[in-house]
Amino acid sequence: MSTLSSKKESEKIKVSVGIVFYNPTNENIRQTFFNIKQLSSINIFDFSFYLIDNASTDRVLQRMIPQKLDKNIHCIKLKKNKGFGYGHNSIINKLNSDYHIIMNPDIELKDMSGFVEAISYMQHHDNITLLSPLVRNQSDGEIQLLNRREPTVFDLFIRFLGPNIFPKRQSYFVKEKHGYDHIQTDENATGSFMLVRTKIFKEIGGFDTKFFMYFEDTDLTKRIGTKGKVIFFPYLTVIHGWKRDNHSVKGIASMVKSMVIYFNKWGWKIL
């Protein structure tokens, strides 16, 4: 493992964590505080946590959060749900960290040695602006194939139709054969867990809030990638609950809308 260093050896590296909730389950809240406890156990870092309630329609968050929070845990209640990216952007002006984590409430963190290694790797590679981890299923531990290539209209269309449509092309899109065993460029990082360089994240203005949900992570990958290198880092593992609603009518409509916004912005690459 590489040796961690900072501008001054006596200063701890500052790491902020942003988690956006919308009608979270009790398990989401429990998981979040488990992750906070796990991360806080790494005493070589100075952590700050931001729990952002994206205008939930219930009071689960208020009921589950302890009456007394540590001073490094901040709760933000937004008046209106303007999307995943907007929720994360709401804390940009509050961030005073070296690295910032964008994390879903259904992520489980146990790999603390991998986390330290990821920060260490970024410390020693100044050109890296975003690091994406290896993601495994919560249910069976299988790798989620999220080290994807830059999307085309064709790739998204056949994925929507099912895994048996043009299977070789789908395998190519998710880099199934050689995409999960070594450090490599990531063209389409997952928004479930992103480790970004805070200065660069703030410099680009965070997420593009035109995306309410879907493709905001793909867009951020491209934009933050213009400032440096985005990598897939298999030596940090996170567990993801993987709950999607994009096959509901509302989910399909939201996904198609975001897809149009994305391709209008970056160009309609058909194949």
N, C-alpha and C positions, 0 to 999 in steps of 0.2 A: 504494500500500500504506500502511496506517495505521502510525503510529509506535508502537512498543511502549513501554510504561511500567510501572513497578512502584511499590510504596510508597516505596522509596528507589531513586533512579536508579543507585546503586552496586551494588545487589543484582540478581543474575540471577533470572529467573523460574524456579521449580522445576517440573520436569515429571517425573512418574513413569510408568513403563510396566509393565503387567502382562500376561504371556503365559502361558496355561495349556496344557500339553502332555499328551497321552495317547497313548502309543506313537507318538511322532513319527517321521516318515521322515527320512532324511538330508537331503533337500531342505528339510524344515521347519526343521531346525537351521541349515542353511546360510543359508536365507532370513532367519532370525531374527538371525543375527550380521551379515548384510548390512544389515538395518534398523538395528541398533544402531550400526553404523559410520556409516550415513547420518545418523541423528539426532545422533550425537555430533559430527558435523562442524559443526553449528550452534552456534557458541560463545557465542551470546547467552543460551542456556538452561543450566540446571544439571540434568542428567538423572540419573535412577536407574532401573535396570532390574531387574525381578523375573521370573525364569524359574521357573515353578511346575510341577513334575512331579506330575500327578494320579494317582499310584500306577500308573505304567506297568508292564506285565507283561514288558517287555524292558529292555535296558540301552543302548538307542540314545542316550538323553540323556547318560548318563554317558560313553559312548565319544566323543561328538562335541564335548562342551564342552572347551575348552582347559584344560590343567593350571593355568595361571595366568590368573585373570580380573581385569579392572580392578576397583578397589574399589567402583565404582558399579554393578556387576553382581552380583546376589544370586540364588542358587539355592536353591529350597525344594523338599524332597521330602516329599510327603504320603503317609501310610501307607495311606490308603483313598480310592478315587475316589467322592466324594459329589456329583459333578456339576460342570458348568461354573461355575455361580454360586458354589458353595462354594469351588472352587479360587481364584477371583478374590478372594473375601472373606477368604481366609486371610492376606492381606497388609495388610488394612485398618489394623490397629494399627501397622504399620510405616511407613505413608505420612506424609510430612511435606512435601508438595508443594502447589503452587498449582493445578496441573492434573494429571489422571491419565488415562492412555490404557488402555483395555481393547482388547486386540488379539489376533486369532487368529494362530497360527504360519504360516498359509498366506497372510497378507497381505504384499504387497510395497510398500515405500515408496520412491518416487523423487522425488515432488513436494515438495521441501523448501521452495520458495518458497510453495507453497500451505499447507504446514504452518505456516510463520511467519505467514502471513496469517490462518489460522484462530485461532491463539493471540491475535494482535493484535485480531481481531474480538471475541473473548471478553473481552479486557482492556478494551475500550471499550464493552462491553454487559454490565453487571453482572447483568442479569436472566437471562442465558442460563446454564442449568445443564448442558446436554448439546448437543454439536455432532456431527452425523453427516455424513460426507463423501460425495462422488460415488464410487461403486464401479464398477470396470470388470472385465471378464473377463480372466483371464490369457491365455486361448487366442486370442481374436480382438479384444480391446479394446472390445467392445460394452458399453454401460452395463447394469449389473445393476439391475433395477427394484425397488429396495429402499426407496424413499421411499413406504412404504405407509400406507394409512389404518388407523384402529383396526379390528381384525378383528371380523367377525360370524361366526356359525355358518355362514351361507350362503356367505360369501366363502371360508372355509376349505374347505368341502365341495366347491365347484366347482373350486377350485384343485387339490385332490387328484385330481379326476376327469380333469383335463387342460386344456390351454390353449384348446381349441376349444369348451368348455362355457361358455355365456353370455360370449362374448369381450368384449362391451362392458362388462359388469359387472367382469370381471377387469381390463380396461384402466383402469377407474375406480378400482378398489381400489389399483392400483400407481401411480396418477397418471401414466399413460404419456404423455399429451399435454403437460401443463404442469408436471410435477413435478421436472424436472431441469435447468432453465436459470436458476433464480434462488433466492435465499435465501427460505425459507418454513418454516412450522411443520411439524415431523415428529411424527406421532402414533404411529409404530411403528418406532423406529430399529433398525438392524441391530446385533447384538452382535459382528459381525466386526471392527468398529472404532468405538469410541466415545471422544470427547474430553469428559471430565466435569470439573466443578469439584470438586476433591478434598474440600473442606470439606462440600459438600452430599452427595457420595457417601458420606462417612463418617456424616453426620448421619442419613441414611435407612437406614444399616446395610448398604449395598451391595445385592447381589442377594438376592431371596427364595429361600432354599435349598430350599424345597419343590419348586421346579422343578429336576429333574435335568438335563434338556436340552430345548430348545424352549420358547418363550414367556417365558423368563427375561428376554430383552431387551425384549420387548413390555411385560412387567410393570414393568421398571425405567424404561422410557420414561414410563409413567403415573405412577409414584411420584415420580421425580425431577422430572417436569413439574409436580407440585403445589408445588414450591419455586421455580419460575421457568419459563423457556421452553426448550423443546427445538426445535432447528432443523436443517434440512437445509442444508448449506453446499457448493454445487457448485464452489467455487473451491479446494477441496482434493480431489485425486484419489488413491485407493488402488487397488491391483490385488488381486483376490481369486481364489484357486484354485477356490472354489465346489465343494466335495466334500460331498455329502449322502448319508445312508443312510436317509432317512425312508420309502423304499419297500421296505425290508427288513421282515421280520416284527417284528424287534426295534425298528426305527426307527418303524414305524407304532404299535406299542404304546406306546412312549415319548412320541410326539407326541400321541396321543389322551389319555394320562394327563395330560400337561401342559395340554392344551386344557381338560380338565374342571376342573383346578385353577384355571386362569385364569378361566374363566367363572363358576365357583362364587365366586371372589373378587370379580370386577368386575361380575357380572350377565350373564345369558344373553341377549345381544342377537342375535336370530335373523336379522333382515334389516338 
